[in-house]
Amino acid sequence: MFAVIKTGGKQYKVSVGDKIKIEKLNAEEGQEVIFDEVLLLEKNKKTEIGTPFIKEAKVIAKVIKQGKGKKVIAFKYKKRKRYHKKTGYRWPYTEVEITEI
């Protein structure tokens, strides 16, 4: 059994027991989060596709931790103009474990 959910502008294929890193959510560690934007659901060899979402389908997850990802370097350069700019950032994420579909 698996589902495709939408959160943070991205889509994730999840099944029970999966741990995924998603865009930061305003939730504390140990708190349950409900994703009700389910795009696709596969259960008992039967696939159900939403238009755009499946009604009465939800995915329940538990927040494991909040954190920051690896540093991403953005480097801008213009040849023969003596211009270069180096910046970096670390995107914040929330790690969740899928408990129920």
N, C-alpha and C positions, 0 to 999 in steps of 0.2 A: 504494500500500500504506500502510495506517495501522493504528494500534492505540489502544485506550483502556486506560490504566493507572491504577492506584490507588496513591497515595502521600501520606502526611501527612494522611489523612482526606479527600482531594479526588481528583477524577478528571480526567485530562488526555487529550486527543486528540492523538496524536503521530505523526509520520512521520519518515523518515530525513532528517537535516539540520536538524531543528527545534531552536531554542534556547528553553528554557522556564525560568521561575523557579519553584521548588518550595520547600516547607518545608525548613528547614535539616537537612542530613544530616551525619553525622560522617564526612566524607571529605575528603581533601586535594585541592588543585588538581592536575589532570592524572590523577587516579585514575579507574578505570572503576567504574561502579555498575551492578548488575543489578537490574531490576525484574521480579519473577516473578509479580506480581499483575496479570495481563492479563485484562481483562473482555471485550474484543471485539477481533477481528482480521479485517481485510479484506485479502485477498490474491488477486490475479488475478480480480477481480470476484466473488469468493466470500467470503461473510461467515460468520464462526464466532463464536458467542456462548457465553460460559462460564457454568457453573452452580456456584458464582459465578465461578470462575476457569477459564481454559483450561489444561489440563495440557500440560506440555512446551513452553509458549510463554513467551518472555522478551524483554525489551527491554534492550539494552545502551546505556549512555550514558557520556559522559566529562564530568567536573566541570570547568567553565570557571573559576568563581570563587565565593567566599563573600562575602556582603555584607549590607547592611541596606537596607530599602526606604525610601520617603518617609515623613515623619512623619505619623502619624494623630492627630488631635486628638479627645479625648473630653471633652465639656463637659456638666456636670450643673448644673441650675438649678431652683430652687423659687421661684415667684413669691410675693411678700408675706412671705417667711420669711427674706430676706437670706442665702440660701444659694446659693453657686455654687462650683464646683470645676472647674478646668481641668487636665487631664493629657494627656500625649502619649507615644507610643512609636513605635519603629521596628522592624518585624518582620524578623527575620533570615531570609535566604533563601540557597539554593544555585542557581546557574545551571548548567544542564547542556545538553549537545548530544547529541541522539540519533544514535548511530552505526550501530546494527544492530537489526533486528526479526526 
